[in-house]
Amino acid sequence: MPDNPFAGETRTVYELDTRDAEAFNRCKNRIHSICTEYLQRPVRVYTVHGHSYEGTIVNIDDHYAYLQMSPEHGRALLPGPYADSFYNPFYSNVILPLVLFDLLAISLIV
């Protein structure tokens, strides 16, 4: 029995075309630039999967935009019962990381 079960010959089953990789990088850089421009601003974000989220862009890195969710957003798993006197069920400090490649549109909320 071999020491490494993954040792042996490999066969590439998929490789991204260079032109497509360059197009993805241009798209990612454009989205990164837009998110940086609207950092700390309230936005509505639409994803390529049909989801939308409202919140404030609080950070951006090479792969993710970090959206602090609006207090009324119900995505967070809230503990219960509300025994902790510091817990306010109407406010949650949820930050949602969104993959830059998944972003379809960003709208400024004014």
N, C-alpha and C positions, 0 to 999 in steps of 0.2 A: 504494500500500500504506500503510495507516495506521501511525502511529508506535507506537500502543498497541493490541496485538491484543485487549485486553479492553475497549476503549472501545466505547461504544454503549449501547443500551437494555438494561436488566436486567429480569428477570421473577422474582419470588419463587416458588419451588417448594415451600418448607416454612417455616412459622413456628410456633414453639411457642406454644401457647395461654397466656395470662396466668395462668390458674388453675393450669395444670400447672407453669409456671415458679415460681410461688409455692410449690407443693407440693415441687418439687425443692429449692428453697432451704431450706425448713423441714427437709427430710430431711438435706441436707448439713450444716446448722447443728447438728442433733442428733448426727450421726455425728462431727462435729468436736469437739463438747463431750465426747462419750464417749471419743474418742481422747485428748483433752487430760487427762481424768480418769485415764486408765490409761497415761499417758506414763511410760516407763522401767519398764514392767511386762511380764512375759512373757505373750503372748497367742497364741491361734489365731484366724486371720482366715479367714472364708469369703466368697467373692465370688459375685456373681449369675451368674457363668459356670461355677460348679461347682468352682472351685479352692479349696484351703485351704493356708494358710501358717502356720508357727509361727515366732515370734521376739519381739523386743522393740520396742515403738513408741519410736523415738528422736527423732522430730520430727513436727510436724504444721503444715501451712500451709493456705491457703484452698482448695486443690485436692487435696492429697495427704497421705496418712499414710505415713511412712517407717518401714519395718519392717526392723530388723537381723535377718537370718535366723539361725536356730539353726545351730550349727556342723555338725550332721549333715545339713543340708539340701543336696541335690545340685544346686541350680539354677545354681550358679556354674560358669563355664568355668574349669577349673583348668589351669594350665600344666604342662607336663611336658617332659622328665623333671625330677625334683626336684633339680636341680643346686645351686640356691641353698640354702645351709645354714640361712637364716632362714625358709624356706618350710616350713610344716607342713601336709601335705595333709589333716589332720583338723580344721583350723580355717580358716574363711574369714570375712572381715569384709564380707560382702555386705549392702548395704542396698537393699531393694526398695521403690520408690515405688508406692503403691497409690492409684488414683483414688478419691476419697471416694464418688462415685456408684456405684462397682462393689461396695462393701462390703455384704454381706448380713447377716453376723453377726460378732460379736467375742466370744470366750470367754476369760476370764481363766484362765491355767494356774496352778494352785496345787499 
